[in-house]
Amino acid sequence: MHPINGIEFFKRLNEGESLNLLDVREEIEFNTYNIGGKNIPLSKFHENIDQAGYNKTDEIIVICMVGMRSETASNILVKKGFQLARNLTGGLLALQKLKQ
């Protein structure tokens, strides 16, 4: 697994790149604040990941608030054969700090 940091993430986003974002926070967290992408809470991840519609060769950037749940989800994806699952290091908090 190859994590992605906030600087690389913002660079790619600012260049207009279309990124596959997978937010693994709970639905209420996602609805309160999100940066887009699909929302599959980690608590429901195993039974719902196949419904996300990703190919096993797609790069998927997994995000959460601080990077812990997304790291767990990224590892699950890799075990399920998703070759390019990437954890956003530091999560949304790291992105918010970069914006300051």
C-alpha positions in Angstrom: 0.0 0.0 0.0 1.3 3.5 -0.9 -0.2 6.2 1.2 -0.8 9.7 -0.2 -0.1 12.9 1.8 -2.1 16.1 1.8 0.3 18.0 -0.4 0.2 15.4 -3.2 -3.6 15.1 -2.8 -4.1 18.9 -3.1 -1.7 19.1 -6.1 -3.5 16.5 -8.0 -6.9 18.0 -7.1 -5.8 21.5 -8.1 -4.6 20.1 -11.4 -8.2 19.0 -12.1 -7.5 15.3 -11.8 -10.6 13.2 -11.2 -9.9 11.2 -8.1 -11.8 8.1 -6.7 -12.4 9.2 -3.1 -13.8 6.7 -0.6 -14.8 8.2 2.7 -15.1 5.6 5.5 -16.4 7.8 8.2 -19.9 7.2 9.6 -22.8 8.6 7.5 -23.5 11.5 10.0 -19.9 12.6 9.8 -19.9 12.5 6.0 -23.1 14.4 5.9 -21.8 17.1 8.3 -18.6 17.7 6.3 -17.1 16.0 3.3 -14.9 16.7 0.2 -16.9 14.4 -2.1 -16.5 10.8 -3.1 -18.4 7.8 -2.0 -19.3 7.1 1.6 -19.0 3.6 3.0 -18.6 3.6 6.7 -15.9 1.3 8.0 -18.5 -0.3 10.3 -20.3 -1.5 7.2 -17.3 -1.9 4.9 -17.0 -5.7 4.4 -20.6 -6.1 3.3 -20.8 -3.0 1.1 -17.4 -2.5 -0.7 -18.4 -4.5 -3.7 -21.3 -2.2 -4.3 -19.0 0.8 -4.6 -18.4 0.0 -8.3 -14.6 0.3 -8.3 -12.4 -1.9 -10.4 -9.6 -3.8 -8.8 -7.1 -1.7 -10.9 -8.6 1.7 -10.0 -6.7 4.0 -7.7 -8.9 4.6 -4.7 -7.9 7.2 -2.1 -9.5 6.3 1.2 -10.2 9.1 3.7 -11.4 9.6 7.2 -10.9 12.2 9.9 -7.4 11.4 11.0 -6.2 8.5 8.8 -6.8 5.6 11.2 -10.0 4.1 9.8 -8.9 4.8 6.3 -5.7 2.9 6.9 -7.7 -0.1 8.1 -10.1 0.2 5.1 -7.1 0.5 2.7 -5.6 -2.7 4.1 -9.0 -4.5 3.6 -9.1 -3.3 0.0 -5.6 -4.6 -0.7 -6.5 -8.0 0.8 -9.6 -8.1 -1.4 -7.3 -7.5 -4.5 -7.6 -3.7 -5.0 -4.1 -3.0 -6.2 -4.1 0.8 -5.8 -5.8 1.5 -2.5 -4.2 4.5 -0.9 -4.7 6.0 2.6 -4.8 9.8 2.9 -2.2 10.2 5.6 -3.5 12.4 8.5 -7.0 12.4 7.0 -9.3 15.4 6.7 -7.6 17.1 9.7 -4.3 17.1 7.8 -6.0 18.7 4.8 -7.6 21.4 7.0 -4.2 22.2 8.5 -2.7 22.6 5.0 -5.5 25.1 4.1 -4.6 27.4 7.0 
